[in-house]
Amino acid sequence: FFADGASLGTATLAAGKAQVATGGLTVGTHVITATFTPAGPYLASNGTLAPVQQVVSPPLTARNDAAGTLQGEA
């Protein structure tokens, strides 16, 4: 698997499917491609997904107000 031409890693094919995590991608749009290199009599294959957008939620911040209760906002 590749994102924008850089390797995301390899995966083992199981029941006709393979997957890798994309959580390490930066925020924005990425082109994801996969290449299948078979063993045995099968043919090689590759494909490209439609552009994928990685969205990151803002971090949670918390503060302690004067009354001593903890409030948070995201």
C-alpha positions, 0 to 999 in steps of 0.5 A: 500500500502507498499514500502519495507514492510513499509506502504505508506498509504491507498486508497479508491477504485474508479472504480476498482482502488486505488493509493497512492503517492510515492514521499516520497520514497528515491532514489533507487529501492523499492518493492511496494505491495498492499493489498485489504481488501474487505467489503461484499462478495468479496475475499481479494487480494494482489499483488507486482509490479516489482521493482520500481526505484525512481529517483530524479532530482538534485536541481536547482542552480542559481548564479548572475554573474558580469554583473548582469544577473541571470543564472541557471543550473540543 
